[in-house]
Structures are given as C-alpha cells and as structure tokens.
Amino acid sequence: MGILDLTQGEMGTRGDAATRAAEAERAAQTLGVALRLNAEMPDAHLENNGASRQKVVELIRRTRPRVVILPYSVGRHPDHRIAAELGRDACYLAGLAKYAPGQGGEAHRPYKLLYALAYREDPVKPTFVVDISDAFDVKMEAIRCYASQFTGAKAAGEIHPTGQDLYELIRVQCAHYGSLIRRRYGEPFYTAETLEVDDVLKLGVQSI
C-alpha cells in the first residue's frame, strides 16, 4: 500500500509544511504504509494541466498501482475536486505508450479507480462499503497523528460543525456506514462503472 500526497499542505490555516510532513510520516508508520510520496504541487493552487498530469503519470508508472483511491469528484476545497480529476486523467494517460515516453518507466494503467466517500455531507450512495471494524482503532490512531489539523476541531473537509468533537464525528460516520452492511464500522467507496457479480448468493448483506 502506498500514499501520494499532491501538496505539502503549506496553505493550511493550522500548521505548516514541516509539521504536516512529520504528521504524514507518523500516520504512514501507524498504517504500515510501504511507500509515501509527495508531488510537491502548490497547495490551494492545484491545477489539472499538462505539467501536473505528466508529474502524476511519472509517479503512476514508477509505482505501478493496480488500484487507485481518489477523493470524490465534488468537494468544498477546490484542490479535492481537482485532485479527483487530475488523478483520473493521469491514470488514463499513464497507459498510453506514446504519452511522455520514458517518464517513470513503461506505460501502466491501474485496473480500478475508487472514490472515497467518507465524511461527505451530500447523499452519495456508496457502490460498496468495506467492513473496517477490526481496523477502526488503527484508522483513528492514524487520524490523530494530524494533530495540527484535527485536535480540538469541530469540523474538517466535508464535515460541518455540530458541537461534537471531530474524532467523535468520524466515529459516528463510520458507524453509520458500518450499519449499512450490518457491521460496527464501515468505509464507503464509489465507482463510476457497473460491477460484475458472478454469484448473487455470495453477495454480503441480506436484503430483507
């Protein structure tokens, strides 16, 4: 498993680039991430342009992922929306042999693109939900590594203030998605394509 940060978070109201880098390293260690890279694009000024696409293409070809998880294509922060578009476009272009030959190695196109839906306010129905009950405590430990952003906060990303502590809001969100698959905690994802099913009896979650 690997993580690519597109920016260094230098425009964040809380913290700075050096603090964010240290927090990202601690979170990666907590999650057991094998590889964490940073494209060093300008925070709050992200663009889906030729230079940005070529940089991400190079990283895709170098790391050769089979699955790429992107932010959902709608978001309050412009960088989140643009990251989704940039990521998708770069995944496609990375598979074109004549696009930027020699950039990062041979052409490679990931097999699956997933969009993360956690913490969204708008009612996007997940394509599927992953049971994270056994990994939930590790997830929370990794999130708490980003103390400069989240400790004492009442809102973040698409989560708006309710008066509750942010960490409790995250727990409630995960419990909600878990309830959709009859589990304690869940992580929701969306795919644009229709998924194939070989045997409906092997599908989880009883209908009635």
Backbone as CSV, one residue per row, in Angstrom:
resi,resn,N_x,N_y,N_z,CA_x,CA_y,CA_z,C_x,C_y,C_z
1,MET,0.843,-1.191,0.000,0.000,0.000,0.000,0.878,1.240,0.000
2,GLY,0.507,2.237,-0.796,1.243,3.487,-0.857,0.315,4.677,-0.873
3,ILE,0.817,5.830,-0.498,0.049,7.072,-0.484,0.829,8.135,-1.236
4,LEU,0.130,8.860,-2.108,0.713,10.003,-2.807,0.013,11.268,-2.337
5,ASP,0.766,12.154,-1.685,0.264,13.479,-1.337,0.590,14.409,-2.500
6,LEU,-0.389,15.132,-2.986,-0.131,16.032,-4.111,0.524,17.335,-3.667
7,THR,0.194,17.807,-2.461,0.763,19.061,-1.964,1.387,18.826,-0.589
8,GLN,2.035,19.863,-0.065,2.642,19.788,1.261,1.767,20.444,2.330
9,GLY,0.561,20.881,1.938,-0.352,21.472,2.908,0.116,22.800,3.470
10,GLU,0.936,23.513,2.706,1.546,24.737,3.228,0.565,25.895,3.397
11,MET,-0.615,25.811,2.781,-1.596,26.889,2.887,-2.609,26.635,4.009
12,GLY,-2.466,25.547,4.726,-3.407,25.228,5.799,-3.412,26.293,6.874
13,THR,-4.600,26.604,7.400,-4.726,27.614,8.447,-3.980,27.190,9.701
14,ARG,-4.015,25.882,9.987,-3.348,25.353,11.170,-2.134,24.530,10.736
15,GLY,-0.984,24.798,11.334,0.213,24.045,10.992,0.949,24.637,9.808
16,ASP,2.022,23.964,9.393,2.808,24.401,8.246,3.327,23.162,7.528
17,ALA,4.083,23.363,6.452,4.529,22.239,5.628,5.391,21.262,6.420
18,ALA,6.286,21.769,7.252,7.163,20.892,8.022,6.370,20.061,9.025
19,THR,5.400,20.695,9.667,4.554,19.978,10.632,3.739,18.911,9.931
20,ARG,3.158,19.267,8.790,2.345,18.303,8.036,3.195,17.115,7.571
21,ALA,4.430,17.370,7.162,5.302,16.284,6.702,5.589,15.308,7.840
22,ALA,5.859,15.845,9.034,6.126,14.989,10.190,4.887,14.194,10.575
23,GLU,3.723,14.835,10.509,2.470,14.148,10.828,2.174,13.048,9.813
24,ALA,2.426,13.340,8.540,2.200,12.345,7.485,3.090,11.132,7.676
25,GLU,4.328,11.362,8.104,5.256,10.254,8.338,4.775,9.387,9.498
26,ARG,4.310,10.014,10.576,3.808,9.250,11.722,2.569,8.446,11.338
27,ALA,1.685,9.064,10.551,0.475,8.362,10.111,0.820,7.179,9.219
28,ALA,1.794,7.356,8.333,2.205,6.270,7.442,2.757,5.097,8.245
29,GLN,3.547,5.398,9.274,4.088,4.337,10.121,2.974,3.626,10.882
30,THR,1.998,4.379,11.343,0.873,3.794,12.066,0.097,2.831,11.183
31,LEU,-0.091,3.206,9.925,-0.863,2.388,8.988,-0.043,1.258,8.375
32,GLY,1.276,1.318,8.538,2.123,0.316,7.907,2.253,0.518,6.414
33,VAL,2.200,1.787,5.977,2.288,2.116,4.555,3.708,1.851,4.051
34,ALA,3.805,1.141,2.943,5.127,0.786,2.411,5.805,1.962,1.718
35,LEU,5.023,2.865,1.136,5.594,3.956,0.342,4.725,5.185,0.483
36,ARG,5.330,6.322,0.796,4.599,7.587,0.829,5.407,8.631,0.073
37,LEU,4.789,9.237,-0.936,5.457,10.204,-1.797,4.706,11.533,-1.759
38,ASN,5.389,12.596,-2.158,4.763,13.912,-2.236,5.142,14.534,-3.574
39,ALA,4.127,14.937,-4.348,4.360,15.535,-5.662,4.772,16.994,-5.576
40,GLU,4.652,17.607,-4.375,5.084,18.983,-4.121,4.435,19.989,-5.064
41,MET,3.153,19.776,-5.339,2.388,20.762,-6.107,1.900,21.868,-5.168
42,PRO,1.583,23.055,-5.686,1.224,24.182,-4.810,-0.135,23.999,-4.149
43,ASP,-0.143,24.026,-2.825,-1.371,23.868,-2.055,-2.322,25.040,-2.318
44,ALA,-3.603,24.708,-2.477,-4.663,25.691,-2.757,-4.559,26.282,-4.158
45,HIS,-3.601,25.802,-4.956,-3.453,26.260,-6.345,-3.303,25.065,-7.282
46,LEU,-3.860,23.933,-6.894,-3.737,22.722,-7.697,-4.423,22.919,-9.049
47,GLU,-3.775,22.452,-10.113,-4.336,22.563,-11.453,-4.250,21.221,-12.174
48,ASN,-5.269,20.929,-12.952,-5.246,19.754,-13.813,-4.765,20.211,-15.187
49,ASN,-3.458,20.411,-15.288,-2.877,20.889,-16.543,-1.819,19.895,-17.028
50,GLY,-1.197,20.219,-18.149,-0.244,19.292,-18.741,0.912,18.949,-17.831
51,ALA,1.470,19.946,-17.158,2.614,19.704,-16.287,2.232,18.829,-15.099
52,SER,1.063,19.098,-14.514,0.616,18.306,-13.361,0.314,16.870,-13.771
53,ARG,-0.358,16.704,-14.906,-0.673,15.352,-15.367,0.598,14.553,-15.628
54,GLN,1.596,15.198,-16.255,2.842,14.493,-16.557,3.560,14.066,-15.284
55,LYS,3.535,14.910,-14.254,4.183,14.569,-12.995,3.508,13.366,-12.337
56,VAL,2.160,13.342,-12.335,1.442,12.232,-11.719,1.596,10.965,-12.564
57,VAL,1.613,11.118,-13.891,1.852,9.971,-14.768,3.188,9.312,-14.427
58,GLU,4.207,10.115,-14.231,5.530,9.578,-13.891,5.471,8.764,-12.603
59,LEU,4.752,9.267,-11.600,4.652,8.569,-10.320,3.825,7.286,-10.447
60,ILE,2.801,7.312,-11.280,1.996,6.108,-11.510,2.841,5.036,-12.191
61,ARG,3.599,5.426,-13.186,4.437,4.458,-13.900,5.555,3.923,-13.019
62,ARG,6.035,4.754,-12.122,7.103,4.306,-11.235,6.585,3.314,-10.191
63,THR,5.396,3.575,-9.653,4.873,2.735,-8.571,3.955,1.621,-9.060
64,ARG,3.342,1.789,-10.259,2.531,0.768,-10.917,1.411,0.196,-10.029
65,PRO,0.541,1.053,-9.493,-0.563,0.558,-8.668,-1.630,-0.133,-9.515
66,ARG,-2.299,-1.136,-8.949,-3.444,-1.782,-9.606,-4.745,-1.112,-9.210
67,VAL,-4.795,-0.546,-8.008,-5.978,0.159,-7.514,-5.551,1.548,-7.060
68,VAL,-6.321,2.557,-7.462,-6.061,3.930,-7.040,-7.315,4.464,-6.365
69,ILE,-7.163,4.988,-5.159,-8.281,5.599,-4.427,-8.118,7.108,-4.493
70,LEU,-9.160,7.778,-4.991,-9.144,9.224,-5.186,-10.192,9.897,-4.312
71,PRO,-10.044,11.214,-4.078,-11.137,11.940,-3.427,-12.372,11.901,-4.328
72,TYR,-13.538,12.081,-3.738,-14.751,12.155,-4.557,-14.676,13.422,-5.409
73,SER,-15.356,13.398,-6.544,-15.206,14.477,-7.546,-15.963,15.750,-7.199
74,VAL,-16.617,15.796,-6.053,-17.264,17.018,-5.568,-16.687,17.311,-4.192
75,GLY,-16.323,18.566,-3.939,-15.764,18.889,-2.637,-15.763,20.380,-2.382
76,ARG,-15.767,20.759,-1.112,-15.737,22.183,-0.749,-14.397,22.806,-1.108
77,HIS,-13.322,22.071,-0.872,-11.982,22.586,-1.192,-11.711,22.325,-2.670
78,PRO,-11.380,23.365,-3.437,-11.123,23.170,-4.874,-10.056,22.114,-5.149
79,ASP,-9.033,22.030,-4.291,-7.977,21.038,-4.507,-8.515,19.614,-4.487
80,HIS,-9.533,19.346,-3.664,-10.088,17.994,-3.571,-10.763,17.599,-4.885
81,ARG,-11.548,18.523,-5.418,-12.218,18.263,-6.706,-11.193,18.095,-7.822
82,ILE,-10.217,18.990,-7.873,-9.220,18.943,-8.934,-8.348,17.695,-8.793
83,ALA,-8.055,17.280,-7.553,-7.259,16.068,-7.340,-7.960,14.854,-7.932
84,ALA,-9.289,14.799,-7.809,-10.047,13.681,-8.377,-9.932,13.671,-9.899
85,GLU,-10.069,14.840,-10.508,-9.979,14.945,-11.968,-8.559,14.661,-12.451
86,LEU,-7.588,15.259,-11.769,-6.182,15.071,-12.138,-5.785,13.607,-12.004
87,GLY,-6.192,12.977,-10.911,-5.852,11.582,-10.693,-6.431,10.671,-11.752
88,ARG,-7.697,10.892,-12.084,-8.334,10.059,-13.113,-7.655,10.240,-14.456
89,ASP,-7.427,11.494,-14.859,-6.813,11.765,-16.158,-5.408,11.177,-16.237
90,ALA,-4.648,11.304,-15.162,-3.277,10.789,-15.155,-3.268,9.264,-15.222
91,CYS,-4.236,8.617,-14.546,-4.317,7.152,-14.608,-4.565,6.682,-16.032
92,TYR,-5.378,7.413,-16.760,-5.634,7.043,-18.156,-4.391,7.300,-19.020
93,LEU,-3.839,8.493,-18.894,-2.700,8.863,-19.739,-1.482,7.988,-19.468
94,ALA,-1.324,7.521,-18.237,-0.170,6.679,-17.898,-0.155,5.385,-18.693
95,GLY,-1.320,4.994,-19.229,-1.407,3.771,-20.008,-1.154,3.968,-21.493
96,LEU,-0.936,5.202,-21.918,-0.655,5.474,-23.331,0.853,5.409,-23.578
97,ALA,1.272,4.460,-24.368,2.708,4.234,-24.585,3.401,5.461,-25.189
98,LYS,2.686,6.242,-26.013,3.303,7.381,-26.686,3.195,8.677,-25.884
99,TYR,2.537,8.610,-24.712,2.448,9.811,-23.871,3.683,9.881,-22.979
100,ALA,4.432,10.965,-23.113,5.635,11.196,-22.290,6.479,9.937,-22.162
101,PRO,6.951,9.390,-23.286,7.753,8.157,-23.213,8.991,8.357,-22.353
102,GLY,9.304,7.343,-21.569,10.464,7.417,-20.692,10.190,8.064,-19.350
103,GLN,8.981,8.630,-19.184,8.644,9.280,-17.921,8.237,8.232,-16.894
104,GLY,9.141,7.849,-16.031,8.822,6.932,-14.945,8.855,5.469,-15.325
105,GLY,9.110,5.153,-16.574,9.137,3.759,-16.987,8.094,3.448,-18.035
106,GLU,7.764,2.159,-18.186,6.825,1.730,-19.215,5.399,2.158,-18.888
107,ALA,4.576,2.218,-19.938,3.168,2.585,-19.760,2.490,1.630,-18.776
108,HIS,1.624,2.197,-17.948,0.896,1.398,-16.965,-0.419,2.098,-16.648
109,ARG,-1.506,1.349,-16.690,-2.819,1.909,-16.335,-3.417,1.092,-15.200
110,PRO,-3.744,1.724,-14.067,-4.358,0.989,-12.959,-5.655,0.301,-13.392
111,TYR,-5.938,-0.835,-12.768,-7.135,-1.617,-13.115,-8.402,-0.980,-12.544
112,LYS,-8.328,-0.433,-11.336,-9.532,0.051,-10.673,-9.318,1.421,-10.056
113,LEU,-10.284,2.324,-10.293,-10.320,3.625,-9.630,-11.487,3.628,-8.651
114,LEU,-11.199,3.938,-7.395,-12.226,4.046,-6.368,-12.251,5.484,-5.862
115,TYR,-13.445,5.939,-5.486,-13.592,7.279,-4.925,-14.036,7.170,-3.474
116,ALA,-13.292,7.802,-2.576,-13.595,7.744,-1.149,-14.777,8.653,-0.834
117,LEU,-15.763,8.125,-0.117,-16.971,8.882,0.206,-17.070,9.279,1.672
118,ALA,-16.162,8.808,2.515,-16.276,9.089,3.944,-16.331,10.596,4.199
119,TYR,-17.146,10.979,5.164,-17.266,12.370,5.640,-17.997,13.297,4.671
120,ARG,-18.698,12.733,3.694,-19.412,13.599,2.765,-20.780,13.962,3.316
121,GLU,-21.191,15.206,3.056,-22.492,15.669,3.507,-23.577,15.335,2.485
122,ASP,-23.231,15.416,1.191,-24.236,15.158,0.155,-24.545,13.654,0.091
123,PRO,-25.767,13.317,-0.255,-26.224,11.919,-0.161,-25.787,11.060,-1.348
124,VAL,-24.491,10.779,-1.442,-23.984,9.904,-2.482,-24.047,8.471,-1.958
125,LYS,-24.792,7.613,-2.654,-24.912,6.237,-2.189,-23.652,5.469,-2.572
126,PRO,-23.008,4.801,-1.619,-21.792,4.055,-1.934,-22.077,2.897,-2.888
127,THR,-21.126,2.612,-3.759,-21.191,1.403,-4.572,-20.983,0.184,-3.678
128,PHE,-20.080,0.325,-2.708,-19.854,-0.738,-1.736,-19.250,-0.137,-0.478
129,VAL,-19.351,-0.877,0.621,-18.789,-0.469,1.909,-17.901,-1.596,2.413
130,VAL,-16.712,-1.242,2.886,-15.764,-2.216,3.418,-15.894,-2.261,4.939
131,ASP,-15.976,-3.455,5.492,-16.008,-3.629,6.938,-14.636,-3.278,7.513
132,ILE,-14.561,-2.215,8.321,-13.292,-1.802,8.923,-13.330,-1.948,10.449
133,SER,-14.239,-2.760,10.945,-14.398,-2.894,12.399,-13.088,-3.262,13.080
134,ASP,-12.359,-4.212,12.521,-11.114,-4.662,13.139,-9.986,-3.642,12.992
135,ALA,-10.099,-2.762,11.997,-9.029,-1.791,11.737,-9.397,-0.383,12.209
136,PHE,-10.574,-0.228,12.814,-11.054,1.120,13.147,-10.131,1.845,14.126
137,ASP,-9.649,1.159,15.140,-8.774,1.810,16.123,-7.479,2.303,15.484
138,VAL,-6.952,1.537,14.539,-5.737,1.960,13.831,-6.046,3.172,12.957
139,LYS,-7.204,3.167,12.311,-7.620,4.324,11.499,-7.652,5.587,12.357
140,MET,-8.257,5.499,13.541,-8.353,6.658,14.416,-6.978,7.091,14.921
141,GLU,-6.121,6.133,15.201,-4.770,6.467,15.637,-4.024,7.227,14.540
142,ALA,-4.215,6.804,13.290,-3.563,7.487,12.167,-4.115,8.901,11.997
143,ILE,-5.418,9.061,12.140,-6.024,10.391,12.019,-5.511,11.318,13.114
144,ARG,-5.357,10.782,14.324,-4.873,11.595,15.441,-3.418,12.040,15.244
145,CYS,-2.704,11.414,14.330,-1.345,11.867,14.016,-1.352,13.275,13.439
146,TYR,-2.479,13.677,12.844,-2.595,15.006,12.232,-3.152,16.005,13.243
147,ALA,-2.482,16.101,14.386,-2.982,16.927,15.487,-3.113,18.391,15.095
148,SER,-2.215,18.898,14.258,-2.266,20.317,13.899,-3.546,20.659,13.143
149,GLN,-4.120,19.682,12.473,-5.342,19.923,11.712,-6.606,19.602,12.507
150,PHE,-6.550,18.540,13.326,-7.795,17.975,13.839,-8.017,18.089,15.339
151,THR,-6.963,18.141,16.149,-7.169,18.175,17.594,-7.876,19.465,18.001
152,GLY,-8.989,19.316,18.685,-9.786,20.461,19.100,-10.720,20.994,18.036
153,ALA,-10.673,20.408,16.843,-11.517,20.885,15.749,-12.948,20.375,15.888
154,LYS,-13.877,21.118,15.317,-15.285,20.727,15.296,-15.758,20.434,13.876
155,ALA,-14.882,20.635,12.902,-15.239,20.401,11.509,-13.970,20.165,10.711
156,ALA,-14.104,19.428,9.595,-12.966,19.196,8.698,-13.487,18.649,7.391
157,GLY,-12.890,19.085,6.286,-13.328,18.579,4.987,-14.794,18.872,4.741
158,GLU,-15.565,17.819,4.518,-16.995,17.985,4.255,-17.825,17.886,5.532
159,ILE,-17.174,17.645,6.677,-17.896,17.580,7.945,-18.055,18.989,8.491
160,HIS,-19.288,19.360,8.799,-19.568,20.702,9.306,-19.830,20.664,10.810
161,PRO,-19.695,21.805,11.493,-19.815,21.833,12.954,-21.160,21.322,13.467
162,THR,-21.098,20.510,14.525,-22.304,20.058,15.213,-22.159,20.286,16.708
163,GLY,-20.994,20.806,17.122,-20.713,20.960,18.531,-19.980,19.764,19.104
164,GLN,-19.943,18.652,18.344,-19.229,17.472,18.788,-17.748,17.575,18.438
165,ASP,-16.947,16.844,19.197,-15.540,16.708,18.867,-15.403,16.025,17.506
166,LEU,-14.424,16.459,16.700,-14.256,15.914,15.351,-14.058,14.404,15.363
167,TYR,-13.254,13.917,16.301,-12.992,12.477,16.335,-14.273,11.686,16.592
168,GLU,-15.175,12.261,17.388,-16.461,11.605,17.618,-17.316,11.644,16.354
169,LEU,-17.239,12.727,15.609,-17.968,12.817,14.342,-17.502,11.730,13.375
170,ILE,-16.199,11.517,13.320,-15.663,10.478,12.440,-16.170,9.108,12.869
171,ARG,-16.168,8.857,14.182,-16.670,7.580,14.672,-18.141,7.373,14.288
172,VAL,-18.932,8.425,14.425,-20.357,8.336,14.082,-20.532,8.045,12.589
173,GLN,-19.747,8.723,11.757,-19.822,8.494,10.315,-19.491,7.039,9.978
174,CYS,-18.411,6.528,10.556,-18.006,5.151,10.270,-19.036,4.154,10.803
175,ALA,-19.639,4.472,11.944,-20.678,3.599,12.490,-21.895,3.584,11.581
176,HIS,-22.233,4.744,11.008,-23.366,4.802,10.075,-23.131,3.910,8.868
177,TYR,-21.954,4.049,8.246,-21.680,3.234,7.065,-21.552,1.761,7.434
178,GLY,-21.040,1.482,8.613,-20.999,0.103,9.054,-22.389,-0.482,9.196
179,SER,-23.328,0.326,9.675,-24.687,-0.175,9.858,-25.336,-0.570,8.534
180,LEU,-24.904,0.043,7.441,-25.472,-0.279,6.129,-25.114,-1.687,5.682
181,ILE,-24.012,-2.217,6.218,-23.612,-3.590,5.868,-23.697,-4.510,7.085
182,ARG,-24.425,-4.040,8.121,-24.656,-4.828,9.343,-23.345,-5.130,10.075
183,ARG,-22.459,-4.130,10.067,-21.194,-4.246,10.783,-21.035,-3.018,11.687
184,ARG,-20.049,-3.099,12.598,-19.882,-1.999,13.546,-19.377,-0.729,12.867
185,TYR,-18.347,-0.864,12.035,-17.784,0.295,11.338,-17.537,-0.045,9.871
186,GLY,-17.748,0.943,8.989,-17.542,0.716,7.569,-16.920,1.917,6.879
187,GLU,-16.295,1.656,5.730,-15.667,2.698,4.904,-16.321,2.654,3.533
188,PRO,-16.952,3.757,3.088,-17.715,3.755,1.834,-16.889,4.172,0.623
189,PHE,-17.172,3.534,-0.515,-16.492,3.865,-1.764,-17.503,3.914,-2.908
190,TYR,-17.130,4.678,-3.929,-17.970,4.807,-5.131,-17.138,4.455,-6.350
191,THR,-17.736,3.732,-7.300,-17.105,3.502,-8.593,-18.060,3.969,-9.682
192,ALA,-17.513,4.526,-10.744,-18.351,5.028,-11.822,-18.899,3.903,-12.682
193,GLU,-18.164,2.786,-12.731,-18.572,1.684,-13.602,-19.482,0.707,-12.857
194,THR,-20.261,-0.046,-13.615,-21.094,-1.098,-13.049,-20.220,-2.305,-12.717
195,LEU,-20.435,-2.893,-11.547,-19.632,-4.028,-11.125,-20.294,-5.344,-11.518
196,GLU,-19.480,-6.302,-11.899,-19.960,-7.626,-12.280,-20.104,-8.511,-11.050
197,VAL,-21.158,-9.332,-11.034,-21.375,-10.288,-9.958,-21.504,-11.677,-10.554
198,ASP,-20.693,-12.620,-10.080,-20.751,-13.994,-10.576,-21.837,-14.808,-9.884
199,ASP,-22.005,-14.563,-8.579,-22.948,-15.363,-7.799,-23.624,-14.464,-6.778
200,VAL,-24.920,-14.183,-6.973,-25.615,-13.263,-6.066,-25.690,-13.808,-4.657
201,LEU,-25.597,-15.134,-4.494,-25.670,-15.718,-3.166,-24.411,-15.465,-2.354
202,LYS,-23.361,-14.999,-3.024,-22.130,-14.675,-2.327,-22.045,-13.176,-1.978
203,LEU,-23.054,-12.411,-2.380,-23.096,-11.009,-2.029,-23.419,-10.865,-0.542
204,GLY,-22.685,-9.986,0.136,-22.955,-9.762,1.550,-24.216,-8.949,1.760
205,VAL,-24.754,-8.962,2.960,-25.902,-8.185,3.428,-27.230,-8.742,2.888
206,GLN,-27.994,-9.327,3.776,-29.322,-9.859,3.411,-30.275,-8.733,3.074
207,SER,-31.102,-8.924,2.056,-31.984,-7.871,1.565,-33.142,-7.584,2.531
208,ILE,-33.802,-8.629,3.020,-34.956,-8.419,3.892,-34.909,-9.386,5.067
